C-alpha cells in the first residue's frame, strides 16, 4: 500500500502539485519508511521555491540508466538548495525581496504604507505570473495604477493571451475614469 501512495505522489509531483505530493509522500513514509521517500518529501519543499528546475532534476532521477537513485535524489536536493542559497545572497546584495516575502510582510502592515516604504529602495522579485497579477491588482486597488501598469507593460510579452491582462487593464481604466469624475 505504501508503494501506492508513493506512485500517487510521484504523479502529483510531476503535475506540479507539490503540497499534495508531499502529503502523499508523508503517508507513504508512515506506511513504509525509507530514505528515498524522505528525500522526495524534501524535494517537495524545495520545489515550491524553484519548480521548473526541480521538475527537470526530478526527471533525471527516473532516468533508467541510473542505478543508485537514492544518492541521485540527495545530490539533486543539494544542488537545488545551493542554488536557493545563491539566490538569497543575490537578493540581499541587490536590495530585493521576493514577492512571497513581501506578502509575508503584509500580514503585519498596510499595503500602501509598506509599498511606499520600499518603493525607492527595494526591488520586488516576481517569480510567477500569479504573483504579478496579484501585485498589479493590489497596486491598482491601493492607488498605484501607474506603477501597476508599468509592471504589466514590462511583462506583457510573457503573458500574451492571458485573459487576466485584459481584466487588469479594464480595472485600471475604471479607476482612471472614476478619478476624473
Buried (B, 14 or more C-beta within 10 A) or exposed (E): EBEEBBEBBBEBBEEEBBEBBBBBBBBBBEBEEEEBBBBBBBBBBBBEBBBEBBBEBBEBBEEEEEEEBBEBBBBBBEBBBEBBEEBEEEBEEEEBBBBBEBBEEEEEEEBBEBBEEBEEEBEBBBBEBEBBBBBBBBBBBBBBBEBBBEBBEEBEEEBEEBEBBEEBBEBBEEBEEEEEE
